[in-house]
Amino acid sequence: MTLAEKIRDNKAVYTGAGAVDLAVEKLREMPETITKVRAELTENYGKYRVTVLENVNDVRGEVNERVTKARTTATVRLNEVKANVAKAQGKTEAVSIQDYVATMTAKVNGVIEELAERGRTVINKAADEVASEAQEAKSVEAPAAARPARTTTAARRPAARKATD
């Protein structure tokens, strides 16, 4: 089996090519998206700058008060969660974890299959282009080599005419 055949039959190569193709596709969309977002930011900055500064001062005091309350509540809840986790650890079954792992494995395999198919398409397209170019090069060389020399044909014609006269 040649190296080219090994590469063609290698799912990892197709997966990698598919991932690269997807990344290139998304990167090509970035300049347009960046331009659009930049325009929106410039427009909105002027609109909302003053309002935001006013609201920041109003909200600052309220935030400090809420943070203090949240800290107290979080401490109470954390202690409750610790107690519940200890209880839940005894009840957790390995089957639920195995089901989760199986589900995630299936999803990962699905993504790998999609990327491999995309890579297969990219590689086969490139291989077809190379084969087409090679075929064109051969077809240009073949007619030139297949044509007989004119001197040979010209030399035969007068001899044939003399024989019939």
C-alpha positions, -999 to 999 in steps of 0.1 A, spaced: 0 0 0 15 33 -10 17 64 12 -11 81 -8 -34 51 -3 -26 51 35 -34 88 37 -67 83 17 -78 56 41 -68 75 73 -98 90 90 -76 112 112 -62 129 80 -97 136 68 -108 148 103 -78 172 104 -85 185 69 -121 190 77 -113 209 109 -88 231 91 -113 238 63 -140 248 88 -115 271 106 -105 288 74 -142 292 65 -149 309 98 -117 330 97 -127 343 63 -160 356 78 -141 375 106 -132 408 87 -168 414 78 -180 406 113 -153 428 129 -162 457 106 -199 454 115 -192 452 152 -168 481 151 -194 503 134 -221 493 159 -197 501 188 -188 535 175 -225 543 170 -236 531 204 -207 546 223 -219 581 216 -255 573 224 -250 556 257 -218 571 272 -235 598 292 -264 576 304 -239 549 315 -218 573 335 -249 586 353 -262 550 360 -228 539 373 -229 564 402 -265 555 410 -258 517 410 -225 518 429 -241 521 463 -268 495 456 -242 470 444 -222 473 476 -253 466 496 -262 436 475 -227 422 476 -229 422 514 -262 403 514 -250 379 487 -219 370 507 -240 362 537 -265 341 517 -237 324 498 -220 313 530 -253 298 543 -260 281 509 -224 267 506 -228 250 540 -261 235 528 -246 224 495 -217 207 513 -241 188 535 -262 178 504 -231 167 484 -221 144 512 -255 128 511 -256 126 473 -222 110 470 -236 79 488 -266 77 465 -248 83 431 -248 53 409 -221 45 385 -247 38 358 -257 75 355 -220 85 350 -216 57 324 -247 70 306 -232 105 305 -199 92 292 -216 72 265 -237 101 254 -207 124 253 -187 98 234 -214 95 208 -215 133 203 -177 134 199 -178 106 174 -205 124 155 -183 156 153 -153 135 142 -174 119 115 -186 152 102 -150 166 102 -137 135 85 -163 137 57 -155 174 52 -118 166 50 -125 137 26 -142 162 3 -114 187 5 -87 161 -1 -105 144 -29 -112 177 -46 -75 186 -45 -66 151 -57 -90 154 -86 -75 188 -96 -40 173 -95 -51 143 -116 -68 166 -141 -37 187 -145 -16 156 -150 -40 143 -176 -40 176 -195 -2 175 -195 -1 140 -209 -27 148 -235 -6 178 -247 25 156 -250 9 125 -266 -4 141 -299 30 156 -306 47 122 -302 21 103 -322 23 124 -354 45 109 -381 72 131 -397 61 149 -430 92 138 -449 82 102 -445 47 108 -459 60 129 -488 86 103 -497 59 76 -501 36 95 -523 58 100 -554 69 63 -552 33 52 -552 25 74 -582 54 61 -603 43 25 -597 8 32 -611 20 51 -642 
